[in-house]
Amino acid sequence: MTGAHAIFGTEAKIGMEIAVKHINESGGIKSLGGIPLELVTEDAGETADSAKLGAESIISKHHPVAILGLYISRMTVAASEVTEREKVILVADALVDSVTEMGRQYLFRTAHFRDHSGVR
């Protein structure tokens, strides 16, 4: 939400606010009896250490089922150390293949740009 890459967090937050509002106005999570979603945010800053602290903070304060965000690979790797230990799903948009090749069970990424030739 702050620093050189703040635009990614700002845009993601706006998108998530729209999605949460739509889901809640449509009756919440129907498979869980209509429970509404609650969106909480935490600033990951712009360093690996601040991303790790951000993950620790949001998990200790809010006990989320999943964390969505983190668009910078080095920050994703750092935060995933925390989410893996705490068994919290982390869905990130990190672009470096090695992020999801570390064997973490709770880390998923949405972006994948490799074509058949291996060129990005």
N, CA, C and O of each residue as an XYZ file, in Angstrom:
480
protein
N       0.817     -1.197      0.000
C       0.000      0.000      0.000
C       0.863      1.263      0.000
O       0.375      2.353     -0.300
N       2.146      1.112      0.338
C       3.055      2.253      0.306
C       4.334      1.835     -0.412
O       4.546      0.652     -0.678
N       5.161      2.785     -0.716
C       6.444      2.498     -1.341
C       6.365      2.513     -2.852
O       5.362      2.913     -3.442
N       7.439      2.071     -3.458
C       7.591      2.133     -4.907
C       6.556      1.295     -5.665
O       6.252      1.593     -6.820
N       6.025      0.278     -5.045
C       5.081     -0.621     -5.730
C       3.654     -0.475     -5.198
O       2.842     -1.390     -5.333
N       3.354      0.661     -4.602
C       2.046      0.882     -3.975
C       0.880      0.742     -4.949
O      -0.213      0.344     -4.545
N       1.092      1.059     -6.207
C       0.005      0.987     -7.185
C      -0.582     -0.421     -7.262
O      -1.791     -0.582     -7.431
N       0.269     -1.437     -7.139
C      -0.225     -2.812     -7.198
C      -1.179     -3.095     -6.039
O      -2.244     -3.681     -6.234
N      -0.800     -2.682     -4.850
C      -1.647     -2.893     -3.682
C      -2.924     -2.090     -3.743
O      -3.992     -2.584     -3.380
N      -2.822     -0.856     -4.199
C      -3.999      0.010     -4.298
C      -5.013     -0.562     -5.289
O      -6.206     -0.639     -4.995
N      -4.532     -0.958     -6.452
C      -5.432     -1.524     -7.458
C      -6.038     -2.843     -6.986
O      -7.222     -3.098     -7.210
N      -5.237     -3.677     -6.339
C      -5.749     -4.955     -5.837
C      -6.806     -4.734     -4.773
O      -7.818     -5.435     -4.749
N      -6.586     -3.773     -3.896
C      -7.558     -3.486     -2.836
C      -8.891     -3.039     -3.427
O      -9.949     -3.480     -2.977
N      -8.849     -2.176     -4.421
C     -10.081     -1.718     -5.070
C     -10.820     -2.901     -5.691
O     -12.035     -3.028     -5.537
N     -10.092     -3.759     -6.386
C     -10.712     -4.932     -7.000
C     -11.316     -5.869     -5.978
O     -12.407     -6.402     -6.181
N     -10.607     -6.071     -4.874
C     -11.114     -6.958     -3.826
C     -12.325     -6.360     -3.126
O     -13.241     -7.090     -2.748
N     -12.343     -5.039     -2.948
C     -13.509     -4.394     -2.336
C     -14.749     -4.607     -3.201
O     -15.833     -4.874     -2.683
N     -14.590     -4.491     -4.501
C     -15.710     -4.710     -5.422
C     -16.176     -6.160     -5.348
O     -17.376     -6.422     -5.270
N     -15.240     -7.100     -5.371
C     -15.595     -8.523     -5.325
C     -16.287     -8.885     -4.013
O     -17.295     -9.592     -4.019
N     -15.757     -8.409     -2.897
C     -16.350     -8.708     -1.589
C     -17.762     -8.131     -1.506
O     -18.680     -8.794     -1.022
N     -17.932     -6.914     -1.970
C     -19.267     -6.284     -1.958
C     -20.247     -7.108     -2.796
O     -21.375     -7.361     -2.370
N     -19.819     -7.519     -3.969
C     -20.687     -8.312     -4.853
C     -21.062     -9.651     -4.198
O     -22.229    -10.042     -4.208
N     -20.084    -10.340     -3.636
C     -20.347    -11.639     -2.989
C     -21.284    -11.462     -1.809
O     -22.237    -12.225     -1.657
N     -21.029    -10.476     -0.980
C     -21.877    -10.262      0.194
C     -23.286     -9.843     -0.186
O     -24.244    -10.291      0.444
N     -23.442     -8.992     -1.203
C     -24.771     -8.582     -1.660
C     -25.519     -9.735     -2.319
O     -26.746     -9.706     -2.417
N     -24.786    -10.744     -2.770
C     -25.406    -11.920     -3.389
C     -25.686    -13.020     -2.368
O     -26.040    -14.137     -2.744
N     -25.534    -12.715     -1.103
C     -25.867    -13.694     -0.076
C     -24.681    -14.315      0.624
O     -24.851    -15.268      1.385
N     -23.486    -13.807      0.391
C     -22.315    -14.334      1.079
C     -21.870    -15.676      0.521
O     -22.201    -16.032     -0.610
N     -21.130    -16.403      1.312
C     -20.634    -17.717      0.904
C     -21.725    -18.736      1.180
O     -21.904    -19.179      2.315
N     -22.437    -19.097      0.158
C     -23.617    -19.955      0.307
C     -23.292    -21.320      0.899
O     -24.071    -21.854      1.689
N     -22.149    -21.889      0.524
C     -21.790    -23.213      1.051
C     -21.471    -23.169      2.541
O     -21.358    -24.212      3.184
N     -21.328    -21.970      3.088
C     -21.089    -21.805      4.523
C     -22.264    -21.103      5.198
O     -22.098    -20.396      6.192
N     -23.440    -21.311      4.642
C     -24.641    -20.753      5.250
C     -24.822    -19.262      5.031
O     -25.521    -18.602      5.800
N     -24.195    -18.722      3.987
C     -24.358    -17.308      3.675
C     -23.435    -16.381      4.452
O     -23.672    -15.175      4.515
N     -22.398    -16.932      5.035
C     -21.473    -16.098      5.807
C     -20.874    -15.011      4.900
O     -20.443    -15.307      3.785
N     -20.845    -13.775      5.364
C     -20.267    -12.707      4.541
C     -18.741    -12.714      4.606
O     -18.143    -13.183      5.574
N     -18.138    -12.188      3.565
C     -16.689    -12.019      3.553
C     -16.328    -10.714      4.254
O     -17.100     -9.755      4.234
N     -15.163    -10.686      4.866
C     -14.648     -9.463      5.455
C     -13.259     -9.226      4.873
O     -12.397    -10.103      4.931
N     -13.050     -8.053      4.318
C     -11.761     -7.702      3.742
C     -10.970     -6.892      4.753
O     -11.441     -5.871      5.253
N      -9.778     -7.350      5.044
C      -8.853     -6.586      5.885
C      -7.556     -6.434      5.107
O      -7.205     -7.299      4.304
N      -6.850     -5.347      5.339
C      -5.616     -5.101      4.605
C      -4.463     -4.843      5.555
O      -4.646     -4.455      6.709
N      -3.289     -5.067      5.038
C      -2.057     -4.814      5.785
C      -1.026     -4.338      4.771
O      -0.945     -4.881      3.669
N      -0.253     -3.350      5.123
C       0.770     -2.820      4.239
C       2.008     -3.715      4.291
O       2.576     -3.937      5.360
N       2.413     -4.219      3.149
C       3.606     -5.060      3.074
C       4.877     -4.227      2.915
O       5.981     -4.772      2.913
N       4.727     -2.924      2.784
C       5.894     -2.069      2.627
C       6.612     -2.328      1.324
O       5.983     -2.642      0.313
N       7.932     -2.198      1.340
C       8.670     -2.427      0.098
C       9.925     -3.264      0.260
O      10.778     -3.286     -0.627
N      10.043     -3.956      1.394
C      11.189     -4.839      1.592
C      10.693     -6.231      1.965
O       9.540     -6.413      2.357
N      11.573     -7.194      1.838
C      11.227     -8.561      2.233
C      10.889     -8.611      3.721
O       9.945     -9.293      4.121
N      11.653     -7.896      4.536
C      11.386     -7.891      5.982
C      10.042     -7.276      6.312
O       9.328     -7.786      7.175
N       9.677     -6.178      5.637
C       8.386     -5.558      5.922
C       7.230     -6.435      5.433
O       6.156     -6.431      6.035
N       7.439     -7.180      4.355
C       6.403     -8.110      3.880
C       6.189     -9.236      4.883
O       5.056     -9.646      5.137
N       7.283     -9.732      5.449
C       7.194    -10.784      6.461
C       6.463    -10.263      7.697
O       5.597    -10.946      8.242
N       6.807     -9.071      8.130
C       6.135     -8.464      9.285
C       4.654     -8.214      8.998
O       3.810     -8.403      9.874
N       4.341     -7.790      7.777
C       2.952     -7.580      7.389
C       2.142     -8.868      7.454
O       1.007     -8.872      7.931
N       2.726     -9.956      6.973
C       2.048    -11.259      7.027
C       1.835    -11.694      8.465
O       0.758    -12.175      8.818
N       2.858    -11.529      9.299
C       2.726    -11.886     10.708
C       1.643    -11.055     11.388
O       0.869    -11.577     12.191
N       1.589     -9.779     11.071
C       0.609     -8.882     11.678
C      -0.819     -9.253     11.297
O      -1.683     -9.372     12.166
N      -1.072     -9.435     10.006
C      -2.445     -9.723      9.578
C      -2.917    -11.080     10.099
O      -4.092    -11.251     10.421
N      -2.004    -12.036     10.178
C      -2.377    -13.358     10.692
C      -2.663    -13.286     12.185
O      -3.641    -13.868     12.653
N      -1.834    -12.589     12.934
C      -2.048    -12.527     14.387
C      -3.280    -11.705     14.755
O      -3.950    -12.016     15.740
N      -3.589    -10.673     13.993
C      -4.739     -9.808     14.301
C      -6.065    -10.379     13.809
O      -7.082    -10.264     14.493
N      -6.058    -10.990     12.630
C      -7.323    -11.336     11.964
C      -7.527    -12.828     11.701
O      -8.644    -13.234     11.381
N      -6.514    -13.637     11.821
C      -6.611    -15.087     11.605
C      -7.310    -15.426     10.284
O      -8.307    -16.148     10.285
N      -6.800    -14.918      9.161
C      -7.473    -15.164      7.881
C      -7.310    -16.607      7.401
O      -6.371    -17.307      7.780
N      -8.239    -17.021      6.568
C      -8.146    -18.311      5.892
C      -7.146    -18.198      4.741
O      -6.405    -19.136      4.446
N      -7.142    -17.031      4.102
C      -6.268    -16.809      2.954
C      -5.832    -15.353      2.907
O      -6.527    -14.455      3.384
N      -4.675    -15.150      2.325
C      -4.159    -13.814      2.066
C      -3.993    -13.694      0.553
O      -3.421    -14.574     -0.091
N      -4.495    -12.602     -0.001
C      -4.376    -12.340     -1.430
C      -3.517    -11.101     -1.606
O      -3.709    -10.101     -0.914
N      -2.584    -11.165     -2.519
C      -1.760     -9.994     -2.772
C      -0.309    -10.360     -2.922
O       0.027    -11.510     -3.209
N       0.544     -9.396     -2.731
C       1.992     -9.536     -2.888
C       2.339     -9.791     -4.356
O       2.151    -10.889     -4.879
N       2.838     -8.764     -4.985
C       3.109     -8.805     -6.412
C       4.597     -8.786     -6.738
O       4.980     -8.922     -7.900
N       5.426     -8.618     -5.732
C       6.863     -8.583     -5.930
C       7.422     -9.907     -5.405
O       7.188    -10.262     -4.250
N       8.145    -10.625     -6.229
C       8.555    -11.991     -5.904
C       9.356    -12.100     -4.610
O       9.088    -12.988     -3.801
N      10.332    -11.217     -4.395
C      11.147    -11.319     -3.170
C      10.303    -11.101     -1.923
O      10.580    -11.683     -0.875
N       9.290    -10.278     -2.028
C       8.393    -10.042     -0.898
C       7.457    -11.239     -0.698
O       7.129    -11.599      0.433
N       7.037    -11.842     -1.797
C       6.191    -13.025     -1.724
C       6.925    -14.171     -1.039
O       6.359    -14.854     -0.185
N       8.181    -14.379     -1.412
C       8.976    -15.442     -0.805
C       9.070    -15.224      0.709
O       8.895    -16.165      1.483
N       9.342    -13.996      1.127
C       9.472    -13.696      2.559
C       8.158    -13.916      3.297
O       8.138    -14.550      4.352
N       7.068    -13.402      2.755
C       5.769    -13.564      3.414
C       5.338    -15.021      3.437
O       4.680    -15.462      4.379
N       5.709    -15.776      2.399
C       5.302    -17.181      2.340
C       5.980    -18.025      3.412
O       5.475    -19.090      3.768
N       7.111    -17.566      3.930
C       7.717    -18.263      5.075
C       6.751    -18.242      6.261
O       6.612    -19.231      6.981
N       6.095    -17.111      6.451
C       5.139    -16.947      7.550
C       3.853    -17.712      7.267
O       3.363    -18.445      8.126
N       3.302    -17.545      6.061
C       2.025    -18.206      5.759
C       2.173    -19.720      5.750
O       1.246    -20.436      6.128
N       3.311    -20.207      5.330
C       3.548    -21.659      5.340
C       3.589    -22.174      6.780
O       2.964    -23.184      7.104
N       4.317    -21.483      7.624
C       4.434    -21.871      9.037
C       3.068    -21.840      9.732
O       2.760    -22.706     10.551
N       2.253    -20.829      9.395
C       0.953    -20.648     10.038
C      -0.180    -21.376      9.315
O      -1.327    -21.341      9.761
N       0.139    -22.031      8.207
C      -0.832    -22.780      7.407
C      -1.987    -21.900      6.924
O      -3.161    -22.254      7.035
N      -1.607    -20.745      6.387
C      -2.555    -19.799      5.799
C      -2.277    -19.747      4.298
O      -1.129    -19.581      3.886
N      -3.297    -19.886      3.498
C      -3.149    -19.848      2.048
C      -2.696    -18.465      1.622
O      -3.240    -17.459      2.077
N      -1.699    -18.413      0.747
C      -1.230    -17.157      0.162
C      -1.382    -17.267     -1.346
O      -0.735    -18.097     -1.986
N      -2.243    -16.423     -1.912
C      -2.426    -16.357     -3.358
C      -1.745    -15.074     -3.814
O      -2.220    -13.973     -3.535
N      -0.643    -15.227     -4.508
C       0.169    -14.084     -4.917
C       0.206    -13.976     -6.433
O      -0.165    -14.906     -7.150
N       0.652    -12.844     -6.895
C       0.769    -12.602     -8.323
C       2.236    -12.436     -8.700
O       2.565    -11.710     -9.638
N       3.103    -13.103     -7.975
C       4.544    -13.031     -8.240
C       4.843    -13.649     -9.598
O       4.211    -14.630     -9.991
N       5.794    -13.084    -10.308
C       6.048    -13.515    -11.676
C       7.179    -14.517    -11.840
O       7.252    -15.177    -12.876
N       8.038    -14.654    -10.887
C       9.204    -15.527    -11.009
C       8.806    -16.978    -10.722
O       8.248    -17.274     -9.665
N       9.094    -17.874    -11.661
C       8.719    -19.283    -11.514
C       9.208    -19.895    -10.208
O       8.510    -20.710     -9.606
N      10.394    -19.511     -9.768
C      10.978    -20.127     -8.578
C      10.129    -19.908     -7.330
O      10.276    -20.641     -6.352
N       9.257    -18.925     -7.346
C       8.404    -18.649     -6.185
C       7.538    -19.858     -5.854
O       7.388    -20.208     -4.684
N       6.972    -20.494     -6.860
C       6.117    -21.649     -6.601
C       6.832    -22.973     -6.816
O       6.202    -24.030     -6.799
N       8.121    -22.923     -7.016
C       8.903    -24.149     -7.157
C       9.682    -24.458     -5.877
O      10.583    -25.297     -5.888
N       9.338    -23.784     -4.772
C      10.030    -23.986     -3.502
C       9.408    -25.115     -2.687
O       9.943    -25.494     -1.645
N       8.283    -25.653     -3.154
C       7.645    -26.747     -2.449
C       6.704    -26.312     -1.334
O       6.312    -27.132     -0.503
N       6.339    -25.045     -1.304
C       5.410    -24.580     -0.279
C       4.003    -25.105     -0.582
O       3.540    -25.040     -1.720
N       3.339    -25.619      0.437
C       2.015    -26.207      0.256
C       0.886    -25.182      0.291
O      -0.206    -25.456     -0.206
N       1.130    -24.010      0.867
C       0.072    -23.013      1.039
C       0.256    -21.803      0.132
O      -0.443    -20.803      0.298
N       1.172    -21.870     -0.815
C       1.465    -20.760     -1.710
C       0.997    -21.079     -3.122
O       1.318    -22.127     -3.683
N       0.229    -20.150     -3.680
C      -0.272    -20.285     -5.049
C      -0.042    -18.953     -5.757
O      -0.092    -17.893     -5.133
N       0.205    -19.013     -7.044
C       0.322    -17.768     -7.793
C      -0.613    -17.809     -8.990
O      -0.893    -18.871     -9.546
N      -1.083    -16.647     -9.368
C      -2.040    -16.563    -10.462
C      -1.378    -16.295    -11.796
O      -1.960    -16.599    -12.837
N      -0.177    -15.734    -11.798
C       0.487    -15.364    -13.052
C       1.447    -16.457    -13.501
O       2.179    -17.036    -12.699
N       1.425    -16.720    -14.788
C       2.382    -17.653    -15.381
C       2.500    -17.271    -16.848
O       1.531    -17.370    -17.600
N       3.685    -16.834    -17.253
C       3.843    -16.288    -18.589
C       4.769    -17.082    -19.490
O       5.168    -16.575    -20.538
N       5.120    -18.284    -19.134
C       6.062    -19.041    -19.939
C       5.341    -19.649    -21.148
O       4.274    -20.246    -21.006
N       5.930    -19.491    -22.326
C       5.374    -20.158    -23.495
C       6.127    -21.467    -23.713
O       6.984    -21.825    -22.905
N       5.828    -22.168    -24.765
C       6.437    -23.486    -24.998
C       7.938    -23.423    -25.204
O       8.630    -24.407    -24.945
N       8.462    -22.294    -25.662
C       9.896    -22.193    -25.889
C      10.654    -21.827    -24.616
O      11.885    -21.849    -24.598
N       9.932    -21.494    -23.565
C      10.576    -21.104    -22.304
C      10.879    -19.627    -22.247
O      11.434    -19.147    -21.258
N      10.521    -18.890    -23.299
C      10.748    -17.443    -23.333
C       9.561    -16.736    -22.694
O       8.403    -17.084    -22.925
N       9.879    -15.748    -21.896
C       8.799    -14.984    -21.257
C       8.463    -13.768    -22.058
O       7.578    -13.002    -21.677
